[in-house]
């Protein structure tokens, strides 16, 4: 697996993908909070269910 930062990719779409991923994660948090559903996130290589709360999740 390539360990280089995605922001340094030669392809502009790949370089901008990290911003899009973060934006999608923020929106998923908003939707989970408004619908009172759990988020499924990966922590330490394991999928876990997280209840949304009003304060942002650490990244």
Residue pairs with C-beta under 8 A, 6 or more apart in sequence:
6 14
6 15
6 17
6 18
7 15
7 18
8 15
9 15
22 59
28 39
29 39
29 52
29 56
29 57
31 37
32 38
32 39
32 52
33 52
33 53
33 54
36 52
37 52
38 49
38 50
38 51
38 52
39 49
39 50
39 51
39 52
39 57
40 47
40 48
40 49
40 50
41 47
41 48
41 50
41 57
42 48
50 57
